[in-house]
Amino acid sequence: MAKIALTGDVMLGRLVDQSVIRNRSVRPEALWSDVLPIMLAADCRLINLECVISSQGEAWHPATKAFHFRAHPRALDFLRAARIYGVTLANNHVLDFGPDALLDCLALLDQAGIKRTGAGASLQDALNPVLFGLPQGRIAVVALTDNEPEWEATGTKPGVNYVAYHDRGLVEPYRSRMAKVLSSARRQADLVIVSAHVGPNWGAPSRAIQALAHGLLDMGADLYWGHSNHTPQGIEVYKGKAILYSTGDFVDDYAVDKDERNDLSFLFMLDVEKDRIGQITLHPVRIEDLGVRLADEQEWQFLKRTMQAKCKAFGTAMDVEGRVGMIVLS
């Protein structure tokens, strides 16, 4: 059995960049705190990188876009400290400092040996599945976003794999494009994961997002890995496959809503048996002091209560063993 660790959004810009990344007295391992041993127990670690890593570029449309996230290239040391295998880049911050910063980020990731998908120097680069070899076989990851349509990559323009959808799922030409991408990924791998940075920052997944997730699994994906929403959302088991509607925030400097508690989430650990996911283990975590740590008992009780309710809305039972949650796929 192989294990894959997934996180929600990892945002290394702004205060994280200023106080942690650029602070030479901070060891890169410290960002991940006591969560790091659990992450390192996995055979593969994947994150959504919610910023651009670069020292280049100028803020994109600063008068109309409120937030711009960029991390110094030393951020790569922090990713290497957690042995991050791959990052997904299809999101609404990877082009915050324009195409020059994005291209620099792509080159830095490539030089560091960290694989990436979802954004690229061209549409084909953004679409290309990223492949990983695991003890139980190969996995492929593709990434998409519904954010910033102006950032959509073309044959000659750097950008993201942007998609549009409605209550019946993807619309053309995005449906045909993703069907082709997933078919290619399916031929190359035993397990296919779709990373989806879609929807608003708060609230339960809409009918359109549910249709998007169902459609992607029907096209051949084995797991829907959602983020963008600041809090973890319910997990649905659809035709024996898992939909993680949102994995929440994992590292950032955001203000915390006292009711939503967007500082609380999980490290999601997938138990993989070649071409299927047998179980998902949810390790509760909290963002604190511009890093991540394991949740304490009170925080775990909040996460357990809210996550069980959100999963129940999709007919999914989250079992509990000690201080972790478990979803068993039939």
C-alpha positions as a Markdown table, in Angstrom:
| # | Residue | x | y | z |
|---|---|---|---|---|
| 1 | Met | 0.0 | 0.0 | 0.0 |
| 2 | Ala | 1.2 | 3.5 | -0.9 |
| 3 | Lys | 0.4 | 6.7 | 0.9 |
| 4 | Ile | -0.2 | 10.1 | -0.7 |
| 5 | Ala | -0.3 | 13.3 | 1.5 |
| 6 | Leu | -2.5 | 16.2 | 0.2 |
| 7 | Thr | -2.8 | 19.6 | 1.7 |
| 8 | Gly | -5.0 | 22.6 | 1.0 |
| 9 | Asp | -3.6 | 26.0 | 0.0 |
| 10 | Val | 0.0 | 26.8 | 0.9 |
| 11 | Met | 0.5 | 30.5 | 0.7 |
| 12 | Leu | 4.1 | 31.5 | 1.3 |
| 13 | Gly | 3.8 | 35.2 | 0.3 |
| 14 | Arg | 3.2 | 38.5 | 2.2 |
| 15 | Leu | 3.8 | 38.0 | 6.0 |
| 16 | Val | 5.0 | 34.4 | 5.6 |
| 17 | Asp | 7.5 | 35.6 | 3.1 |
| 18 | Gln | 8.6 | 38.6 | 5.1 |
| 19 | Ser | 8.9 | 36.9 | 8.6 |
| 20 | Val | 9.6 | 33.3 | 7.8 |
| 21 | Ile | 10.9 | 32.7 | 4.2 |
| 22 | Arg | 13.4 | 35.6 | 4.2 |
| 23 | Asn | 14.3 | 35.2 | 7.9 |
| 24 | Arg | 17.6 | 33.2 | 7.7 |
| 25 | Ser | 17.3 | 32.4 | 11.4 |
| 26 | Val | 14.2 | 30.2 | 10.6 |
| 27 | Arg | 15.0 | 26.7 | 9.7 |
| 28 | Pro | 12.9 | 25.5 | 6.7 |
| 29 | Glu | 11.6 | 22.5 | 8.7 |
| 30 | Ala | 10.1 | 24.8 | 11.3 |
| 31 | Leu | 7.3 | 25.9 | 8.9 |
| 32 | Trp | 5.8 | 22.4 | 9.1 |
| 33 | Ser | 6.4 | 21.9 | 12.8 |
| 34 | Asp | 5.1 | 18.7 | 14.3 |
| 35 | Val | 3.1 | 17.9 | 11.1 |
| 36 | Leu | 6.3 | 17.2 | 9.3 |
| 37 | Pro | 6.8 | 13.6 | 10.5 |
| 38 | Ile | 3.3 | 12.7 | 9.4 |
| 39 | Met | 4.0 | 14.2 | 6.0 |
| 40 | Leu | 7.3 | 12.5 | 5.6 |
| 41 | Ala | 5.6 | 9.1 | 6.4 |
| 42 | Ala | 3.9 | 9.4 | 3.0 |
| 43 | Asp | 5.3 | 8.1 | -0.2 |
| 44 | Cys | 4.3 | 11.3 | -2.0 |
| 45 | Arg | 3.5 | 14.8 | -0.9 |
| 46 | Leu | 1.4 | 17.2 | -3.0 |
| 47 | Ile | 0.4 | 20.8 | -2.3 |
| 48 | Asn | -1.5 | 23.6 | -4.0 |
| 49 | Leu | 1.0 | 26.5 | -4.1 |
| 50 | Glu | -1.1 | 29.6 | -3.6 |
| 51 | Cys | 1.5 | 32.1 | -4.6 |
| 52 | Val | 4.3 | 32.6 | -7.2 |
| 53 | Ile | 7.9 | 31.9 | -6.2 |
| 54 | Ser | 10.1 | 34.6 | -7.8 |
| 55 | Ser | 12.0 | 37.8 | -7.2 |
| 56 | Gln | 10.7 | 39.2 | -10.6 |
| 57 | Gly | 7.6 | 40.9 | -11.9 |
| 58 | Glu | 5.3 | 43.8 | -11.0 |
| 59 | Ala | 1.9 | 43.5 | -9.2 |
| 60 | Trp | -0.9 | 42.6 | -11.7 |
| 61 | His | -3.7 | 45.2 | -11.8 |
| 62 | Pro | -3.1 | 46.5 | -8.3 |
| 63 | Ala | -6.0 | 48.9 | -8.5 |
| 64 | Thr | -8.5 | 46.1 | -9.0 |
| 65 | Lys | -7.0 | 43.0 | -7.5 |
| 66 | Ala | -6.8 | 43.2 | -3.8 |
| 67 | Phe | -4.2 | 40.6 | -2.9 |
| 68 | His | -0.9 | 39.7 | -4.5 |
| 69 | Phe | 1.2 | 36.8 | -3.2 |
| 70 | Arg | 4.8 | 36.3 | -4.0 |
| 71 | Ala | 7.5 | 34.4 | -2.1 |
| 72 | His | 11.3 | 34.8 | -2.3 |
| 73 | Pro | 13.1 | 31.9 | -4.1 |
| 74 | Arg | 14.3 | 30.7 | -0.6 |
| 75 | Ala | 10.7 | 29.3 | -0.4 |
| 76 | Leu | 12.1 | 26.3 | -2.4 |
| 77 | Asp | 14.1 | 25.3 | 0.7 |
| 78 | Phe | 10.9 | 25.1 | 2.7 |
| 79 | Leu | 9.3 | 22.9 | 0.1 |
| 80 | Arg | 12.4 | 20.7 | -0.1 |
| 81 | Ala | 12.4 | 20.4 | 3.7 |
| 82 | Ala | 8.9 | 18.7 | 3.5 |
| 83 | Arg | 10.1 | 16.7 | 0.5 |
| 84 | Ile | 7.2 | 18.1 | -1.6 |
| 85 | Tyr | 7.0 | 16.0 | -4.8 |
| 86 | Gly | 4.7 | 18.2 | -6.8 |
| 87 | Val | 2.8 | 21.5 | -6.7 |
| 88 | Thr | -0.4 | 22.5 | -8.5 |
| 89 | Leu | -0.4 | 26.0 | -9.9 |
| 90 | Ala | -3.8 | 26.5 | -11.4 |
| 91 | Asn | -5.1 | 29.1 | -9.0 |
| 92 | Asn | -5.8 | 32.9 | -8.7 |
| 93 | His | -2.4 | 33.9 | -7.4 |
| 94 | Val | 0.2 | 32.3 | -9.6 |
| 95 | Leu | 0.2 | 35.3 | -12.0 |
| 96 | Asp | -0.1 | 38.0 | -9.3 |
| 97 | Phe | 3.2 | 39.4 | -10.5 |
| 98 | Gly | 2.7 | 38.8 | -14.2 |
| 99 | Pro | 4.1 | 36.3 | -16.8 |
| 100 | Asp | 7.8 | 37.0 | -16.1 |
| 101 | Ala | 7.4 | 36.0 | -12.4 |
| 102 | Leu | 5.4 | 32.9 | -13.5 |
| 103 | Leu | 8.1 | 31.8 | -16.0 |
| 104 | Asp | 10.7 | 32.4 | -13.3 |
| 105 | Cys | 8.7 | 30.3 | -10.9 |
| 106 | Leu | 8.4 | 27.4 | -13.4 |
| 107 | Ala | 12.2 | 27.5 | -14.0 |
| 108 | Leu | 12.9 | 27.5 | -10.2 |
| 109 | Leu | 10.6 | 24.6 | -9.6 |
| 110 | Asp | 12.1 | 22.6 | -12.4 |
| 111 | Gln | 15.7 | 23.3 | -11.2 |
| 112 | Ala | 14.7 | 22.2 | -7.7 |
| 113 | Gly | 13.2 | 18.9 | -9.0 |
| 114 | Ile | 9.7 | 19.8 | -7.8 |
| 115 | Lys | 7.2 | 18.8 | -10.4 |
| 116 | Arg | 4.3 | 21.1 | -11.3 |
| 117 | Thr | 1.1 | 21.2 | -13.3 |
| 118 | Gly | -1.8 | 23.6 | -13.9 |
| 119 | Ala | 0.1 | 26.6 | -15.2 |
| 120 | Gly | 2.8 | 26.9 | -17.8 |
| 121 | Ala | 4.6 | 28.7 | -20.6 |
| 122 | Ser | 1.8 | 27.6 | -22.9 |
| 123 | Leu | -1.6 | 25.9 | -22.7 |
| 124 | Gln | 0.0 | 22.5 | -23.4 |
| 125 | Asp | 2.5 | 23.1 | -20.6 |
| 126 | Ala | -0.3 | 23.9 | -18.2 |
| 127 | Leu | -2.4 | 20.9 | -19.3 |
| 128 | Asn | 0.4 | 18.3 | -19.1 |
| 129 | Pro | -0.2 | 15.8 | -16.4 |
| 130 | Val | 2.6 | 15.4 | -13.8 |
| 131 | Leu | 3.6 | 11.8 | -13.2 |
| 132 | Phe | 4.9 | 10.2 | -10.0 |
| 133 | Gly | 6.1 | 6.6 | -9.5 |
| 134 | Leu | 4.9 | 5.0 | -6.2 |
| 135 | Pro | 5.5 | 1.5 | -4.8 |
| 136 | Gln | 1.9 | 0.6 | -5.9 |
| 137 | Gly | 2.2 | 2.1 | -9.4 |
| 138 | Arg | 2.1 | 5.5 | -11.1 |
| 139 | Ile | -0.1 | 8.4 | -10.4 |
| 140 | Ala | -0.9 | 11.4 | -12.6 |
| 141 | Val | -2.1 | 14.8 | -11.4 |
| 142 | Val | -3.8 | 17.5 | -13.5 |
| 143 | Ala | -4.9 | 20.9 | -12.3 |
| 144 | Leu | -7.6 | 23.4 | -13.3 |
| 145 | Thr | -9.1 | 26.7 | -12.0 |
| 146 | Asp | -12.2 | 28.8 | -12.7 |
| 147 | Asn | -10.4 | 31.9 | -11.4 |
| 148 | Glu | -9.1 | 34.9 | -13.5 |
| 149 | Pro | -10.2 | 34.0 | -17.0 |
| 150 | Glu | -7.7 | 36.6 | -18.3 |
| 151 | Trp | -4.9 | 34.3 | -17.1 |
| 152 | Glu | -6.0 | 31.5 | -19.4 |
| 153 | Ala | -2.9 | 30.1 | -21.2 |
| 154 | Thr | -2.9 | 29.8 | -25.0 |
| 155 | Gly | -0.6 | 28.2 | -27.5 |
| 156 | Thr | 1.8 | 31.2 | -27.2 |
| 157 | Lys | 0.8 | 32.9 | -23.9 |
| 158 | Pro | 1.9 | 31.8 | -20.4 |
| 159 | Gly | -1.0 | 31.2 | -18.0 |
| 160 | Val | -3.2 | 28.7 | -16.2 |
| 161 | Asn | -5.5 | 25.8 | -17.2 |
| 162 | Tyr | -8.8 | 27.8 | -16.9 |
| 163 | Val | -12.2 | 26.1 | -17.2 |
| 164 | Ala | -15.8 | 27.3 | -17.3 |
| 165 | Tyr | -18.7 | 25.1 | -16.1 |
| 166 | His | -22.4 | 25.3 | -15.0 |
| 167 | Asp | -25.0 | 23.1 | -13.3 |
| 168 | Arg | -24.4 | 20.3 | -15.8 |
| 169 | Gly | -20.6 | 20.4 | -15.6 |
| 170 | Leu | -17.9 | 21.7 | -17.9 |
| 171 | Val | -18.9 | 23.6 | -21.0 |
| 172 | Glu | -17.2 | 23.4 | -24.4 |
| 173 | Pro | -14.5 | 23.7 | -25.3 |
| 174 | Tyr | -13.3 | 22.9 | -21.8 |
| 175 | Arg | -15.2 | 19.6 | -21.6 |
| 176 | Ser | -13.5 | 18.2 | -24.7 |
| 177 | Arg | -10.2 | 19.5 | -23.6 |
| 178 | Met | -10.3 | 18.0 | -20.1 |
| 179 | Ala | -11.6 | 14.7 | -21.5 |
| 180 | Lys | -8.6 | 14.5 | -23.8 |
| 181 | Val | -6.2 | 15.4 | -20.9 |
| 182 | Leu | -7.7 | 12.8 | -18.6 |
| 183 | Ser | -7.7 | 10.2 | -21.3 |
| 184 | Ser | -3.9 | 10.8 | -21.7 |
| 185 | Ala | -3.3 | 10.7 | -18.0 |
| 186 | Arg | -5.3 | 7.5 | -17.7 |
| 187 | Arg | -3.0 | 5.8 | -20.3 |
| 188 | Gln | 0.1 | 6.8 | -18.4 |
| 189 | Ala | -0.9 | 6.1 | -14.8 |
| 190 | Asp | -2.8 | 3.7 | -12.5 |
| 191 | Leu | -4.4 | 6.5 | -10.5 |
| 192 | Val | -5.5 | 10.0 | -11.7 |
| 193 | Ile | -6.0 | 13.0 | -9.4 |
| 194 | Val | -7.6 | 16.2 | -10.5 |
| 195 | Ser | -6.7 | 19.3 | -8.5 |
| 196 | Ala | -9.5 | 21.9 | -8.7 |
| 197 | His | -9.1 | 25.5 | -7.4 |
| 198 | Val | -12.7 | 26.6 | -7.9 |
| 199 | Gly | -15.6 | 28.4 | -6.3 |
| 200 | Pro | -15.9 | 31.1 | -3.7 |
| 201 | Asn | -13.9 | 31.4 | -0.5 |
| 202 | Trp | -16.7 | 30.3 | 1.8 |
| 203 | Gly | -19.7 | 28.0 | 1.9 |
| 204 | Ala | -20.8 | 24.5 | 0.9 |
| 205 | Pro | -20.1 | 23.4 | -2.7 |
| 206 | Ser | -22.7 | 24.6 | -5.2 |
| 207 | Arg | -24.6 | 22.4 | -7.6 |
| 208 | Ala | -22.3 | 23.5 | -10.4 |
| 209 | Ile | -19.2 | 22.5 | -8.4 |
| 210 | Gln | -20.8 | 19.1 | -7.6 |
| 211 | Ala | -21.6 | 18.7 | -11.3 |
| 212 | Leu | -18.0 | 19.6 | -12.2 |
| 213 | Ala | -16.6 | 17.0 | -9.7 |
| 214 | His | -19.0 | 14.3 | -10.9 |
| 215 | Gly | -18.1 | 15.0 | -14.5 |
| 216 | Leu | -14.4 | 14.8 | -14.0 |
| 217 | Leu | -14.7 | 11.5 | -12.2 |
| 218 | Asp | -16.9 | 10.2 | -15.0 |
| 219 | Met | -14.2 | 11.2 | -17.5 |
| 220 | Gly | -11.7 | 8.9 | -15.8 |
| 221 | Ala | -10.3 | 10.7 | -12.7 |
| 222 | Asp | -10.0 | 8.7 | -9.5 |
| 223 | Leu | -10.0 | 11.6 | -7.0 |
| 224 | Tyr | -11.2 | 15.2 | -7.0 |
| 225 | Trp | -8.9 | 17.3 | -4.9 |
| 226 | Gly | -10.6 | 20.7 | -4.3 |
| 227 | His | -9.3 | 23.9 | -2.7 |
| 228 | Ser | -9.9 | 27.7 | -2.9 |
| 229 | Asn | -12.6 | 27.6 | -0.2 |
| 230 | His | -10.8 | 28.7 | 3.0 |
| 231 | Thr | -12.3 | 25.8 | 5.1 |
| 232 | Pro | -12.5 | 22.0 | 4.5 |
| 233 | Gln | -15.8 | 20.9 | 3.0 |
| 234 | Gly | -17.5 | 17.6 | 3.0 |
| 235 | Ile | -16.2 | 14.5 | 1.3 |
| 236 | Glu | -18.5 | 12.6 | -1.1 |
| 237 | Val | -18.0 | 9.1 | -2.2 |
| 238 | Tyr | -19.2 | 9.0 | -5.8 |
| 239 | Lys | -19.2 | 5.6 | -7.7 |
| 240 | Gly | -16.6 | 4.3 | -5.3 |
| 241 | Lys | -14.4 | 7.4 | -5.8 |
| 242 | Ala | -13.7 | 10.3 | -3.4 |
| 243 | Ile | -14.5 | 13.9 | -3.9 |
| 244 | Leu | -12.7 | 16.3 | -1.5 |
| 245 | Tyr | -14.7 | 19.4 | -2.2 |
| 246 | Ser | -12.3 | 21.6 | -0.4 |
| 247 | Thr | -9.1 | 20.8 | 1.6 |
| 248 | Gly | -9.1 | 24.3 | 3.1 |
| 249 | Asp | -6.0 | 26.4 | 4.0 |
| 250 | Phe | -2.8 | 24.8 | 5.2 |
| 251 | Val | -0.3 | 27.7 | 5.5 |
| 252 | Asp | -1.0 | 31.4 | 5.2 |
| 253 | Asp | -1.2 | 34.8 | 7.0 |
| 254 | Tyr | -5.0 | 35.3 | 6.6 |
| 255 | Ala | -7.3 | 36.9 | 9.2 |
| 256 | Val | -9.2 | 34.2 | 11.0 |
| 257 | Asp | -13.0 | 34.2 | 11.0 |
| 258 | Lys | -14.0 | 33.2 | 14.6 |
| 259 | Asp | -17.0 | 31.2 | 13.4 |
| 260 | Glu | -15.6 | 29.6 | 10.2 |
| 261 | Arg | -12.2 | 29.0 | 11.8 |
| 262 | Asn | -10.3 | 29.0 | 8.6 |
| 263 | Asp | -7.1 | 28.5 | 10.6 |
| 264 | Leu | -8.2 | 24.8 | 11.1 |
| 265 | Ser | -8.0 | 22.1 | 8.5 |
| 266 | Phe | -6.5 | 18.7 | 7.8 |
| 267 | Leu | -3.6 | 16.9 | 6.3 |
| 268 | Phe | -5.3 | 14.4 | 4.0 |
| 269 | Met | -3.6 | 11.0 | 3.7 |
| 270 | Leu | -4.7 | 8.7 | 1.0 |
| 271 | Asp | -4.1 | 4.9 | 1.3 |
| 272 | Val | -3.6 | 3.7 | -2.3 |
| 273 | Glu | -3.9 | 0.2 | -3.6 |
| 274 | Lys | -2.5 | 0.4 | -7.1 |
| 275 | Asp | -5.5 | 1.8 | -9.0 |
| 276 | Arg | -7.9 | 2.7 | -6.2 |
| 277 | Ile | -8.0 | 4.7 | -2.9 |
| 278 | Gly | -9.1 | 2.5 | 0.0 |
| 279 | Gln | -9.1 | 5.0 | 2.8 |
| 280 | Ile | -8.6 | 8.7 | 3.5 |
| 281 | Thr | -7.2 | 9.7 | 6.9 |
| 282 | Leu | -7.7 | 13.2 | 8.1 |
| 283 | His | -5.0 | 14.6 | 10.5 |
| 284 | Pro | -6.3 | 17.8 | 12.1 |
| 285 | Val | -4.0 | 20.8 | 11.8 |
| 286 | Arg | -4.0 | 24.5 | 12.7 |
| 287 | Ile | -2.3 | 27.5 | 11.1 |
| 288 | Glu | -0.4 | 29.4 | 13.8 |
| 289 | Asp | 2.5 | 31.8 | 13.8 |
| 290 | Leu | 2.7 | 31.8 | 10.0 |
| 291 | Gly | 3.2 | 28.0 | 9.9 |
| 292 | Val | 1.2 | 24.8 | 10.5 |
| 293 | Arg | 1.0 | 22.5 | 13.6 |
| 294 | Leu | -1.1 | 19.6 | 14.8 |
| 295 | Ala | -4.4 | 20.7 | 16.3 |
| 296 | Asp | -5.0 | 20.4 | 20.0 |
| 297 | Glu | -7.9 | 18.6 | 21.6 |
| 298 | Gln | -10.3 | 21.6 | 21.6 |
| 299 | Glu | -9.5 | 22.3 | 18.0 |
| 300 | Trp | -9.9 | 18.7 | 17.0 |
| 301 | Gln | -13.4 | 18.6 | 18.6 |
| 302 | Phe | -14.4 | 21.6 | 16.5 |
| 303 | Leu | -13.0 | 20.0 | 13.3 |
| 304 | Lys | -14.5 | 16.6 | 14.1 |
| 305 | Arg | -18.0 | 18.1 | 14.8 |
| 306 | Thr | -18.1 | 20.3 | 11.7 |
| 307 | Met | -16.5 | 17.8 | 9.3 |
| 308 | Gln | -18.7 | 15.0 | 10.3 |
| 309 | Ala | -21.8 | 17.2 | 9.7 |
| 310 | Lys | -20.4 | 18.3 | 6.3 |
| 311 | Cys | -19.7 | 14.7 | 5.2 |
| 312 | Lys | -23.1 | 13.6 | 6.4 |
| 313 | Ala | -24.7 | 16.0 | 4.0 |
| 314 | Phe | -23.2 | 13.9 | 1.2 |
| 315 | Gly | -24.2 | 10.6 | 2.9 |
| 316 | Thr | -20.6 | 9.9 | 4.0 |
| 317 | Ala | -19.7 | 8.7 | 7.4 |
| 318 | Met | -16.4 | 10.0 | 8.9 |
| 319 | Asp | -15.2 | 7.5 | 11.5 |
| 320 | Val | -12.9 | 8.5 | 14.3 |
| 321 | Glu | -9.9 | 6.8 | 15.8 |
| 322 | Gly | -8.1 | 8.7 | 18.4 |
| 323 | Arg | -7.5 | 12.2 | 17.1 |
| 324 | Val | -7.9 | 11.5 | 13.4 |
| 325 | Gly | -10.9 | 11.1 | 11.1 |
| 326 | Met | -11.2 | 8.3 | 8.5 |
| 327 | Ile | -13.3 | 7.9 | 5.4 |
| 328 | Val | -13.5 | 4.3 | 4.1 |
| 329 | Leu | -14.3 | 4.0 | 0.4 |
| 330 | Ser | -16.5 | 1.1 | -0.5 |
